[in-house]
Amino acid sequence: MIAESLSIKFRIARRDWPTLLMGLAVFLMPLLTLHVPLSLAILLPVLTISAILGRILMGTPRFRFNIISTVFVAAIVVAAAVSAGWSYSADLTWEKLPRTAMIALLGTVLLAAMSGLERAQTRTLTKAFLFGIILTFALLVSERVIGEFLIRTDLIDSGMNKFLNTFNRPLSLFAILLWPAVAILTDKRPVYGVAGVVLCLAIFAAFQTAAAIAAVAFGALIFVCVYMAPRIMAPLTGVLLGISIFLAPTIDYILPEPKEMFEKLNLPRSAYHRLLVWQFTGDRIAERPLVGWGFNTSRAIPGGKKNLDVSEVALPLHPHNAALQWRLELGVLGALLGAGLFVVAIVCAQRYGRNRMAQAAGTATVASAFCVAMLSFGAWQSWWLSGLFVIAGITVLACRNPDRPVDT
């Protein structure tokens, strides 16, 4: 009897260890994002491989891919590869393409694997994620109250601005990651979700992170609107985001000159620089409006290294706006595919969400991701793309209806 009992326990442990590994990865994800956000490029393959093994050992090896979203992701990779034919810097295109294609493949497989996990596995992973988020925000509060508690000691003499800027990258990701946590919390009590959003805004305000605050505020607005009127507001949100991405280059014709805005509105120097970059990017888009300059060529665009003002470089590596970067590098097709991907994400949030709260939270995740993508980071940065796929996988865990297959 003892031997039989041990044998059963061994078989269960052998079957469940990938779930435990996934749980550990999901638990560590917020903690790694706080202090080592670049590690998300490593976390994505770890989580994907664990999810594959978990599905196989649980006896559910067949993956159900969402056809439409998979096609859009694949189409972006294909468009990037084809753009090498007319790329302004083919070396930069081919240098980045394999890594981006691998991230797209891993991310797509991860989403398919997460979509088919059993209820018990899903509960384990959502609990691990929630515990990780709570612990991370506790550490974040400690960082702000105590100051330089866990970050590198070489920042101690660098001043408060350096200290706060250290958290711009992780807080921007937390602004997106908040919404899967809200979906889990609202299942317990809606007030928990509201408290989480308020606490998050308060913490971000203490760190003076404008992009993260804007992302949470925009996500909260979309969450409320979609929850109140899902059949109207969810499609409307998708249409507005899609149109905004496609028409992003027209921002130069809508806004006053950057110098005028800088002087009249007393903008921070960083915001002024961002406006100059967007204006310069719009001018370069107009030179190759249809096919663009080629995938990953933003850093090599002619005139990009010149100063537009005292110390404001025309194009520092990328436009800090995904919509402009898609249009600059991949032309009209890139803008259409990028817009379509956001629309498809919102459609999936509505179709596969288990209830109105989950549907609203899934849509808010997409809205917050849109906000951050339009204000910060390069569209093809490996840690950023990996982080988005990991967040998407966690959102699937937190929001999906387990009784609805993903390919319907």
KEMI-469324 format. One record per residue (C-alpha): residue in one letter; residue number from 1; y, x, z. Coordinates in steps of 0.05 Angstrom, whole numbers. Example, Ala and Ser with C-alpha at 12.3 -4.5 7.8 and 13.67 -1.06 7.14 Angstrom:
<sites>
+-----+-----+--------+--------+--------+
! res !   n !  north !   east !     up !
+-----+-----+--------+--------+--------+
!   a !   1 !    -90 !    246 !    156 !
!   s !   2 !    -21 !    273 !    143 !
+-----+-----+--------+--------+--------+
</sites>
This chain:
<sites>
+-----+-----+--------+--------+--------+
! res !   n !  north !   east !     up !
+-----+-----+--------+--------+--------+
!   m !   1 !      0 !      0 !      0 !
!   i !   2 !     48 !     56 !     18 !
!   a !   3 !     33 !     93 !    -47 !
!   e !   4 !     43 !     29 !    -87 !
!   s !   5 !    109 !     14 !    -52 !
!   l !   6 !    134 !     85 !    -65 !
!   s !   7 !    113 !     78 !   -138 !
!   i !   8 !    152 !     14 !   -145 !
!   k !   9 !    214 !     44 !   -112 !
!   f !  10 !    208 !    105 !   -158 !
!   r !  11 !    205 !     61 !   -220 !
!   i !  12 !    266 !     22 !   -197 !
!   a !  13 !    305 !     85 !   -181 !
!   r !  14 !    286 !    115 !   -248 !
!   r !  15 !    310 !     52 !   -283 !
!   d !  16 !    374 !     44 !   -243 !
!   w !  17 !    400 !    116 !   -241 !
!   p !  18 !    442 !    108 !   -305 !
!   t !  19 !    476 !     48 !   -272 !
!   l !  20 !    491 !     90 !   -211 !
!   l !  21 !    518 !    145 !   -257 !
!   m !  22 !    561 !     94 !   -293 !
!   g !  23 !    584 !     67 !   -226 !
!   l !  24 !    604 !    136 !   -204 !
!   a !  25 !    642 !    148 !   -269 !
!   v !  26 !    678 !     81 !   -264 !
!   f !  27 !    695 !     95 !   -191 !
!   l !  28 !    722 !    164 !   -207 !
!   m !  29 !    761 !    141 !   -268 !
!   p !  30 !    824 !    119 !   -231 !
!   l !  31 !    821 !    181 !   -186 !
!   l !  32 !    814 !    227 !   -246 !
!   t !  33 !    870 !    190 !   -282 !
!   l !  34 !    916 !    203 !   -222 !
!   h !  35 !    909 !    279 !   -220 !
!   v !  36 !    870 !    301 !   -282 !
!   p !  37 !    885 !    249 !   -337 !
!   l !  38 !    863 !    297 !   -392 !
!   s !  39 !    792 !    292 !   -363 !
!   l !  40 !    787 !    223 !   -394 !
!   a !  41 !    766 !    258 !   -458 !
!   i !  42 !    704 !    281 !   -420 !
!   l !  43 !    694 !    217 !   -382 !
!   l !  44 !    687 !    176 !   -446 !
!   p !  45 !    623 !    210 !   -471 !
!   v !  46 !    594 !    212 !   -400 !
!   l !  47 !    605 !    137 !   -392 !
!   t !  48 !    579 !    122 !   -461 !
!   i !  49 !    515 !    162 !   -454 !
!   s !  50 !    502 !    131 !   -385 !
!   a !  51 !    513 !     61 !   -414 !
!   i !  52 !    464 !     75 !   -471 !
!   l !  53 !    411 !    101 !   -423 !
!   g !  54 !    422 !     42 !   -377 !
!   r !  55 !    411 !     -8 !   -433 !
!   i !  56 !    348 !     27 !   -456 !
!   l !  57 !    317 !     34 !   -387 !
!   m !  58 !    334 !    -38 !   -370 !
!   g !  59 !    295 !    -60 !   -431 !
!   t !  60 !    356 !    -84 !   -471 !
!   p !  61 !    366 !    -28 !   -522 !
!   r !  62 !    394 !    -72 !   -577 !
!   f !  63 !    470 !    -68 !   -582 !
!   r !  64 !    513 !   -125 !   -605 !
!   f !  65 !    575 !    -96 !   -639 !
!   n !  66 !    636 !   -140 !   -650 !
!   i !  67 !    639 !   -136 !   -726 !
!   i !  68 !    714 !   -146 !   -736 !
!   s !  69 !    738 !    -96 !   -684 !
!   t !  70 !    687 !    -45 !   -707 !
!   v !  71 !    710 !    -52 !   -779 !
!   f !  72 !    783 !    -42 !   -759 !
!   v !  73 !    767 !     21 !   -719 !
!   a !  74 !    725 !     49 !   -775 !
!   a !  75 !    778 !     32 !   -826 !
!   i !  76 !    831 !     72 !   -788 !
!   v !  77 !    785 !    132 !   -788 !
!   v !  78 !    770 !    124 !   -862 !
!   a !  79 !    845 !    116 !   -878 !
!   a !  80 !    859 !    180 !   -838 !
!   a !  81 !    806 !    218 !   -878 !
!   v !  82 !    830 !    191 !   -945 !
!   s !  83 !    902 !    211 !   -928 !
!   a !  84 !    880 !    284 !   -930 !
!   g !  85 !    884 !    277 !  -1006 !
!   w !  86 !    960 !    274 !  -1004 !
!   s !  87 !    973 !    301 !   -934 !
!   y !  88 !   1035 !    344 !   -925 !
!   s !  89 !    993 !    389 !   -881 !
!   a !  90 !    919 !    381 !   -897 !
!   d !  91 !    900 !    434 !   -846 !
!   l !  92 !    929 !    391 !   -789 !
!   t !  93 !    894 !    330 !   -817 !
!   w !  94 !    825 !    361 !   -820 !
!   e !  95 !    835 !    396 !   -754 !
!   k !  96 !    844 !    330 !   -716 !
!   l !  97 !    800 !    283 !   -756 !
!   p !  98 !    730 !    302 !   -729 !
!   r !  99 !    752 !    294 !   -657 !
!   t ! 100 !    786 !    228 !   -670 !
!   a ! 101 !    725 !    202 !   -708 !
!   m ! 102 !    679 !    222 !   -651 !
!   i ! 103 !    723 !    187 !   -600 !
!   a ! 104 !    724 !    124 !   -644 !
!   l ! 105 !    648 !    126 !   -649 !
!   l ! 106 !    637 !    137 !   -574 !
!   g ! 107 !    688 !     83 !   -556 !
!   t ! 108 !    657 !     32 !   -603 !
!   v ! 109 !    587 !     45 !   -576 !
!   l ! 110 !    614 !     41 !   -504 !
!   l ! 111 !    644 !    -27 !   -516 !
!   a ! 112 !    579 !    -52 !   -547 !
!   a ! 113 !    539 !    -24 !   -489 !
!   m ! 114 !    585 !    -54 !   -436 !
!   s ! 115 !    582 !   -122 !   -470 !
!   g ! 116 !    507 !   -128 !   -460 !
!   l ! 117 !    499 !   -105 !   -388 !
!   e ! 118 !    461 !   -151 !   -341 !
!   r ! 119 !    497 !   -190 !   -287 !
!   a ! 120 !    471 !   -144 !   -231 !
!   q ! 121 !    495 !    -82 !   -268 !
!   t ! 122 !    562 !   -114 !   -282 !
!   r ! 123 !    572 !   -132 !   -208 !
!   t ! 124 !    556 !    -60 !   -188 !
!   l ! 125 !    605 !    -30 !   -237 !
!   t ! 126 !    662 !    -78 !   -223 !
!   k ! 127 !    655 !    -65 !   -148 !
!   a ! 128 !    655 !     10 !   -160 !
!   f ! 129 !    717 !      4 !   -204 !
!   l ! 130 !    754 !    -39 !   -153 !
!   f ! 131 !    739 !     10 !    -97 !
!   g ! 132 !    764 !     67 !   -140 !
!   i ! 133 !    828 !     30 !   -156 !
!   i ! 134 !    842 !     14 !    -83 !
!   l ! 135 !    829 !     86 !    -61 !
!   t ! 136 !    872 !    113 !   -117 !
!   f ! 137 !    931 !     70 !   -100 !
!   a ! 138 !    925 !     89 !    -27 !
!   l ! 139 !    929 !    162 !    -48 !
!   l ! 140 !    988 !    146 !    -94 !
!   v ! 141 !   1026 !    115 !    -36 !
!   s ! 142 !   1010 !    177 !      6 !
!   e ! 143 !   1037 !    221 !    -49 !
!   r ! 144 !   1103 !    184 !    -51 !
!   v ! 145 !   1111 !    178 !     25 !
!   i ! 146 !   1090 !    248 !     43 !
!   g ! 147 !   1110 !    281 !    -22 !
!   e ! 148 !   1070 !    334 !    -59 !
!   f ! 149 !   1009 !    320 !    -16 !
!   l ! 150 !    956 !    330 !    -69 !
!   i ! 151 !    991 !    356 !   -131 !
!   r ! 152 !    994 !    430 !   -148 !
!   t ! 153 !   1032 !    471 !    -97 !
!   d ! 154 !   1073 !    506 !   -151 !
!   l ! 155 !   1113 !    442 !   -158 !
!   i ! 156 !   1139 !    445 !    -87 !
!   d ! 157 !   1201 !    484 !   -105 !
!   s ! 158 !   1214 !    448 !   -170 !
!   g ! 159 !   1253 !    389 !   -143 !
!   m ! 160 !   1242 !    314 !   -140 !
!   n ! 161 !   1248 !    302 !   -214 !
!   k ! 162 !   1191 !    349 !   -229 !
!   f ! 163 !   1149 !    315 !   -175 !
!   l ! 164 !   1162 !    246 !   -204 !
!   n ! 165 !   1151 !    267 !   -276 !
!   t ! 166 !   1082 !    293 !   -258 !
!   f ! 167 !   1060 !    221 !   -250 !
!   n ! 168 !   1088 !    192 !   -315 !
!   r ! 169 !   1023 !    200 !   -352 !
!   p ! 170 !    975 !    171 !   -299 !
!   l ! 171 !   1022 !    114 !   -280 !
!   s ! 172 !   1027 !     93 !   -352 !
!   l ! 173 !    952 !     87 !   -355 !
!   f ! 174 !    950 !     50 !   -288 !
!   a ! 175 !    999 !     -1 !   -317 !
!   i ! 176 !    943 !    -19 !   -366 !
!   l ! 177 !    885 !     -9 !   -318 !
!   l ! 178 !    917 !    -58 !   -269 !
!   w ! 179 !    896 !   -120 !   -308 !
!   p ! 180 !    820 !   -112 !   -305 !
!   a ! 181 !    830 !   -104 !   -230 !
!   v ! 182 !    871 !   -168 !   -229 !
!   a ! 183 !    815 !   -204 !   -266 !
!   i ! 184 !    766 !   -183 !   -211 !
!   l ! 185 !    813 !   -199 !   -154 !
!   t ! 186 !    831 !   -268 !   -180 !
!   d ! 187 !    757 !   -286 !   -180 !
!   k ! 188 !    760 !   -279 !   -105 !
!   r ! 189 !    829 !   -310 !    -94 !
!   p ! 190 !    887 !   -316 !   -143 !
!   v ! 191 !    935 !   -292 !    -89 !
!   y ! 192 !    899 !   -225 !    -88 !
!   g ! 193 !    915 !   -215 !   -161 !
!   v ! 194 !    988 !   -233 !   -151 !
!   a ! 195 !    992 !   -185 !    -91 !
!   g ! 196 !    962 !   -130 !   -134 !
!   v ! 197 !   1015 !   -138 !   -188 !
!   v ! 198 !   1072 !   -140 !   -137 !
!   l ! 199 !   1045 !    -78 !   -101 !
!   c ! 200 !   1037 !    -42 !   -168 !
!   l ! 201 !   1109 !    -56 !   -188 !
!   a ! 202 !   1134 !    -33 !   -120 !
!   i ! 203 !   1096 !     33 !   -125 !
!   f ! 204 !   1119 !     45 !   -197 !
!   a ! 205 !   1191 !     31 !   -177 !
!   a ! 206 !   1184 !     83 !   -122 !
!   f ! 207 !   1162 !    134 !   -174 !
!   q ! 208 !   1218 !    113 !   -222 !
!   t ! 209 !   1170 !    108 !   -282 !
!   a ! 210 !   1206 !     64 !   -332 !
!   a ! 211 !   1150 !     59 !   -384 !
!   a ! 212 !   1099 !     38 !   -331 !
!   i ! 213 !   1146 !    -13 !   -300 !
!   a ! 214 !   1161 !    -42 !   -368 !
!   a ! 215 !   1087 !    -46 !   -385 !
!   v ! 216 !   1069 !    -82 !   -320 !
!   a ! 217 !   1128 !   -130 !   -327 !
!   f ! 218 !   1110 !   -145 !   -399 !
!   g ! 219 !   1037 !   -153 !   -381 !
!   a ! 220 !   1055 !   -200 !   -323 !
!   l ! 221 !   1098 !   -243 !   -370 !
!   i ! 222 !   1041 !   -248 !   -421 !
!   f ! 223 !    991 !   -262 !   -365 !
!   v ! 224 !   1030 !   -322 !   -340 !
!   c ! 225 !   1045 !   -349 !   -409 !
!   v ! 226 !    973 !   -344 !   -433 !
!   y ! 227 !    945 !   -373 !   -369 !
!   m ! 228 !    993 !   -433 !   -374 !
!   a ! 229 !    981 !   -446 !   -448 !
!   p ! 230 !    924 !   -403 !   -475 !
!   r ! 231 !    915 !   -439 !   -541 !
!   i ! 232 !    988 !   -430 !   -560 !
!   m ! 233 !   1010 !   -366 !   -525 !
!   a ! 234 !    950 !   -322 !   -540 !
!   p ! 235 !    955 !   -329 !   -616 !
!   l ! 236 !   1031 !   -325 !   -611 !
!   t ! 237 !   1026 !   -260 !   -572 !
!   g ! 238 !    980 !   -231 !   -625 !
!   v ! 239 !   1026 !   -251 !   -681 !
!   l ! 240 !   1088 !   -223 !   -646 !
!   l ! 241 !   1054 !   -156 !   -630 !
!   g ! 242 !   1028 !   -150 !   -701 !
!   i ! 243 !   1095 !   -165 !   -732 !
!   s ! 244 !   1130 !   -117 !   -684 !
!   i ! 245 !   1083 !    -60 !   -705 !
!   f ! 246 !   1091 !    -73 !   -779 !
!   l ! 247 !   1167 !    -80 !   -776 !
!   a ! 248 !   1177 !    -21 !   -727 !
!   p ! 249 !   1214 !     22 !   -779 !
!   t ! 250 !   1268 !    -31 !   -785 !
!   i ! 251 !   1292 !    -15 !   -714 !
!   d ! 252 !   1345 !     31 !   -745 !
!   y ! 253 !   1377 !    -29 !   -779 !
!   i ! 254 !   1377 !    -71 !   -715 !
!   l ! 255 !   1402 !    -23 !   -662 !
!   p ! 256 !   1470 !     11 !   -662 !
!   e ! 257 !   1473 !     86 !   -673 !
!   p ! 258 !   1439 !    126 !   -617 !
!   k ! 259 !   1503 !    163 !   -599 !
!   e ! 260 !   1541 !     98 !   -592 !
!   m ! 261 !   1487 !     68 !   -547 !
!   f ! 262 !   1484 !    132 !   -506 !
!   e ! 263 !   1559 !    131 !   -492 !
!   k ! 264 !   1570 !     57 !   -483 !
!   l ! 265 !   1507 !     41 !   -442 !
!   n ! 266 !   1506 !    106 !   -403 !
!   l ! 267 !   1433 !    117 !   -422 !
!   p ! 268 !   1392 !    173 !   -393 !
!   r ! 269 !   1388 !    235 !   -436 !
!   s ! 270 !   1314 !    224 !   -446 !
!   a ! 271 !   1325 !    153 !   -473 !
!   y ! 272 !   1379 !    180 !   -520 !
!   h ! 273 !   1330 !    232 !   -546 !
!   r ! 274 !   1278 !    179 !   -558 !
!   l ! 275 !   1327 !    138 !   -600 !
!   l ! 276 !   1344 !    200 !   -641 !
!   v ! 277 !   1270 !    214 !   -653 !
!   w ! 278 !   1259 !    142 !   -676 !
!   q ! 279 !   1318 !    145 !   -723 !
!   f ! 280 !   1294 !    211 !   -753 !
!   t ! 281 !   1223 !    182 !   -760 !
!   g ! 282 !   1250 !    121 !   -795 !
!   d ! 283 !   1287 !    165 !   -845 !
!   r ! 284 !   1223 !    204 !   -860 !
!   i ! 285 !   1183 !    139 !   -868 !
!   a ! 286 !   1232 !    116 !   -921 !
!   e ! 287 !   1216 !    179 !   -961 !
!   r ! 288 !   1141 !    162 !   -965 !
!   p ! 289 !   1139 !     87 !   -948 !
!   l ! 290 !   1072 !     69 !   -980 !
!   v ! 291 !   1021 !    124 !   -965 !
!   g ! 292 !   1056 !    164 !   -911 !
!   w ! 293 !   1055 !    239 !   -899 !
!   g ! 294 !    982 !    244 !   -878 !
!   f ! 295 !    942 !    237 !   -815 !
!   n ! 296 !    966 !    281 !   -756 !
!   t ! 297 !   1024 !    311 !   -795 !
!   s ! 298 !   1080 !    289 !   -749 !
!   r ! 299 !   1088 !    359 !   -720 !
!   a ! 300 !   1098 !    388 !   -790 !
!   i ! 301 !   1147 !    338 !   -819 !
!   p ! 302 !   1206 !    373 !   -854 !
!   g ! 303 !   1266 !    379 !   -808 !
!   g ! 304 !   1227 !    360 !   -747 !
!   k ! 305 !   1243 !    424 !   -710 !
!   k ! 306 !   1318 !    419 !   -718 !
!   n ! 307 !   1363 !    396 !   -661 !
!   l ! 308 !   1398 !    330 !   -673 !
!   d ! 309 !   1444 !    342 !   -615 !
!   v ! 310 !   1453 !    394 !   -560 !
!   s ! 311 !   1379 !    402 !   -543 !
!   e ! 312 !   1347 !    341 !   -575 !
!   v ! 313 !   1293 !    363 !   -625 !
!   a ! 314 !   1286 !    316 !   -684 !
!   l ! 315 !   1211 !    305 !   -678 !
!   p ! 316 !   1176 !    339 !   -618 !
!   l ! 317 !   1102 !    336 !   -641 !
!   h ! 318 !   1101 !    260 !   -649 !
!   p ! 319 !   1149 !    200 !   -650 !
!   h ! 320 !   1129 !    174 !   -581 !
!   n ! 321 !   1116 !    107 !   -615 !
!   a ! 322 !   1048 !     90 !   -642 !
!   a ! 323 !   1075 !     40 !   -693 !
!   l ! 324 !   1123 !     90 !   -722 !
!   q ! 325 !   1069 !    145 !   -722 !
!   w ! 326 !   1019 !    100 !   -759 !
!   r ! 327 !   1072 !     83 !   -811 !
!   l ! 328 !   1097 !    155 !   -817 !
!   e ! 329 !   1028 !    185 !   -826 !
!   l ! 330 !    986 !    130 !   -857 !
!   g ! 331 !   1038 !     87 !   -892 !
!   v ! 332 !   1034 !     12 !   -900 !
!   l ! 333 !    958 !     11 !   -892 !
!   g ! 334 !    963 !     48 !   -825 !
!   a ! 335 !   1013 !     -2 !   -799 !
!   l ! 336 !    971 !    -61 !   -822 !
!   l ! 337 !    908 !    -32 !   -790 !
!   g ! 338 !    944 !    -16 !   -725 !
!   a ! 339 !    974 !    -86 !   -722 !
!   g ! 340 !    907 !   -117 !   -739 !
!   l ! 341 !    872 !    -79 !   -683 !
!   f ! 342 !    919 !   -108 !   -631 !
!   v ! 343 !    910 !   -178 !   -659 !
!   v ! 344 !    835 !   -171 !   -658 !
!   a ! 345 !    837 !   -146 !   -586 !
!   i ! 346 !    874 !   -209 !   -565 !
!   v ! 347 !    826 !   -253 !   -603 !
!   c ! 348 !    767 !   -220 !   -568 !
!   a ! 349 !    801 !   -228 !   -500 !
!   q ! 350 !    806 !   -303 !   -513 !
!   r ! 351 !    738 !   -312 !   -544 !
!   y ! 352 !    697 !   -274 !   -494 !
!   g ! 353 !    736 !   -284 !   -429 !
!   r ! 354 !    695 !   -323 !   -378 !
!   n ! 355 !    754 !   -366 !   -355 !
!   r ! 356 !    829 !   -375 !   -362 !
!   m ! 357 !    845 !   -321 !   -311 !
!   a ! 358 !    800 !   -271 !   -346 !
!   q ! 359 !    829 !   -289 !   -414 !
!   a ! 360 !    899 !   -281 !   -388 !
!   a ! 361 !    882 !   -214 !   -356 !
!   g ! 362 !    849 !   -189 !   -420 !
!   t ! 363 !    910 !   -208 !   -461 !
!   a ! 364 !    956 !   -175 !   -410 !
!   t ! 365 !    915 !   -111 !   -416 !
!   v ! 366 !    929 !   -111 !   -491 !
!   a ! 367 !   1003 !   -126 !   -480 !
!   s ! 368 !   1011 !    -70 !   -429 !
!   a ! 369 !    974 !    -22 !   -475 !
!   f ! 370 !   1022 !    -42 !   -531 !
!   c ! 371 !   1083 !    -29 !   -487 !
!   v ! 372 !   1060 !     40 !   -467 !
!   a ! 373 !   1038 !     58 !   -538 !
!   m ! 374 !   1107 !     40 !   -565 !
!   l ! 375 !   1144 !     83 !   -514 !
!   s ! 376 !   1100 !    143 !   -498 !
!   f ! 377 !   1047 !    192 !   -522 !
!   g ! 378 !   1020 !    212 !   -589 !
!   a ! 379 !    976 !    160 !   -624 !
!   w ! 380 !    919 !    210 !   -634 !
!   q ! 381 !    919 !    249 !   -569 !
!   s ! 382 !    847 !    255 !   -547 !
!   w ! 383 !    857 !    239 !   -474 !
!   w ! 384 !    900 !    178 !   -492 !
!   l ! 385 !    850 !    149 !   -542 !
!   s ! 386 !    792 !    163 !   -495 !
!   g ! 387 !    830 !    130 !   -438 !
!   l ! 388 !    843 !     68 !   -480 !
!   f ! 389 !    770 !     61 !   -497 !
!   v ! 390 !    748 !     71 !   -425 !
!   i ! 391 !    799 !     19 !   -402 !
!   a ! 392 !    774 !    -28 !   -457 !
!   g ! 393 !    703 !    -19 !   -432 !
!   i ! 394 !    724 !    -34 !   -360 !
!   t ! 395 !    763 !    -95 !   -385 !
!   v ! 396 !    699 !   -120 !   -419 !
!   l ! 397 !    663 !   -112 !   -353 !
!   a ! 398 !    717 !   -148 !   -313 !
!   c ! 399 !    732 !   -205 !   -361 !
!   r ! 400 !    673 !   -221 !   -406 !
!   n ! 401 !    631 !   -283 !   -406 !
!   p ! 402 !    560 !   -255 !   -400 !
!   d ! 403 !    531 !   -317 !   -433 !
!   r ! 404 !    569 !   -306 !   -499 !
!   p ! 405 !    544 !   -252 !   -547 !
!   v ! 406 !    598 !   -205 !   -573 !
!   d ! 407 !    579 !   -214 !   -646 !
!   t ! 408 !    594 !   -288 !   -649 !
+-----+-----+--------+--------+--------+
</sites>
